[in-house]
Amino acid sequence: MVIDAHLGEREKKQLDVVAGHGLRNVHLYEGEEWIHIRDAVGDLTRDFLCLNQVYPGGFHIPKRFLGENIIHLPTVKTHVFTTTTGAMKNAFGGLLNERRHWTHPVIHETLVDLLMVQQRIHRGIFAVMDGTFAGDGPGPRCMLPYVKNVLLASADSVAIDAVAAQLMGFDPLSIKYIRLAHERGLGCGDPKKIDIVGDVEAAAERWGFVGPFRKMTFASRMQHQIYWGPLKTPIEWSLKTVLAPWAYIASVLYHDSFWYPLVAKRKMKAVLASDWGRLFRNWEHLSPDHDGFPNVGTEVARVARTGLRALLTSLKVLATCVREAPEFAARRRRTMKKHSHA
């Protein structure tokens, strides 16, 4: 999970890949035009399961998405809010800009509404899901990666999420967002009705993941208490006010200052030394052939920032979170707009 997009694109070497193919990244929150949802999809909003209640005045989506094809590149992993996450949830950060955390209490219904929006605004939807590593446990921020060596692809977001869930060892139709989308005909969530082509033996694997709820972190337990438990009444209201940045601060302090530098490095040792870890570490200096990379190098991937360096980086991320918090960013935009008309 990436909070600071500029840090993420650099640390994950995405900038090198994009530049190597003559492409560029577009940061949706930096100068892109957003359009009101009712102007984008019209009467479709009447069919929303929850977004009309979450946002009575509506919300905005990126105007550049209208009429375009979309390719989702999610990963196979678990999630403490939705059990699993994949193609359907991949649209969450792109279609909802400010205050998307308001939808967390109704996250399953939100993903269904967003899939309806996608099917209306995009000419085509395709997903390629990366299961070279697959994450188990309290994801996305504290998942444990395992080498699984699979890639999934489908034009049906519901079907690909269902197959991924089944690979991880879950019943897809027991996962609410998959079941709701299946029942509404937005895709096929029943594995018995999904045609599998390619490596059918890999598709028959069942990894037996424990899921996100058995060993939850302190942070994920608190999130559940706030959104669905006894802390909902006394605390959740604050997440819809100017006080909301307290949650961003708490998350960064726990994950970036504590969990990553003190826990993650030890737990990720095996995957960092795997073929995929070594490929990530060395790929700039490797030469592929028509089958891929026959040699992935000897140096293992490493967690570069630990201890004091990790703390300093987390403080920079924290500053970004506070600076870009919707509650503050909206005020800045209103101020700038007011000055531009003065």
Order of alpha helices (4+ residues) and beta strands (2+ residues): alpha-alpha-beta-alpha-alpha-beta-beta-beta-beta-alpha-alpha-alpha-beta-beta-alpha-alpha-alpha-alpha-alpha-alpha-alpha-alpha-alpha-alpha
